[in-house]
């Protein structure tokens, strides 16, 4: 009887252990599944990390003439190319001026026209253009740009521009002769023409050649390139993508143009975890601005900050002679030299300090942006600044 009761107790305990194991297994499986299903941290779209080779903008430039200005055009005596352009244009239109004619133009301005040709642009599409004065015109407000060919880097004409120039500003002058008061709002020598150019030529693209496309990372990084390759192969199959170097990745795409467009659109929307950016400090020596990313750290170091200023001034002193003495007035310079030294401070920064601690420590010793330039350069030279220092 006792033996049967003991066996029953063992069976109940075993069943309880099995139920507990099942419950623990379910809990562990749920935790693991939730971790696997959790979205990757700091994931970015592939379109933000890389571009497609061959899909690019092309710069266009042209030289033209703006007419119809209200006396605010180029002064032709100082800009002879404006007169030459007008004479050449009139000859092409069948108007021949007498030899030796001196033109005094006030309503004409020579301009440079610039634009950007988007990828896959087709003839008949319109572009926005920017019109900029290259002479001494006071304003392009109210002017009309005459037909201007826009050329690419190869010298071929890719668009034709023409239209009314819109200037987002105004200028008022009171009083003749240039000696009166004037008021200028915004910039008057640059204007824009919306849809002012028409595409005339197609730029050849290599995107449709073969079944391979090239992804070009915006920043060269071997770790990021490897992660992009892994993400593409995990989604589309092994061997679909492989890296040529730290920037270029070749991807096998469908041969059909319609399927290739769909494939590229899906590819650009993929989420990829880029590699951690290297520690970098950017300093602008002209403005004194300093920008650091979060990876910047410091080794243990001591920072001393103190200023010494030396000022030299000269006070004139006049010595007057006595009346009827026959002497002359003498002016002497009294030189004053003053030296002022602010109290220096020494701040100890522990190793492994984060960006917030670095900024807090530099602010604690009263460092200005200009002081930061010298302090960070000295810290980099001493080996205490764990970051790449770039001066722009």
Order of alpha helices (4+ residues) and beta strands (2+ residues): alpha-beta-alpha-beta-beta-alpha-beta-beta-beta-beta-beta-beta-beta-beta-alpha-beta-beta-alpha-beta-beta-beta-beta-beta-beta-beta-beta-alpha-alpha-beta-beta
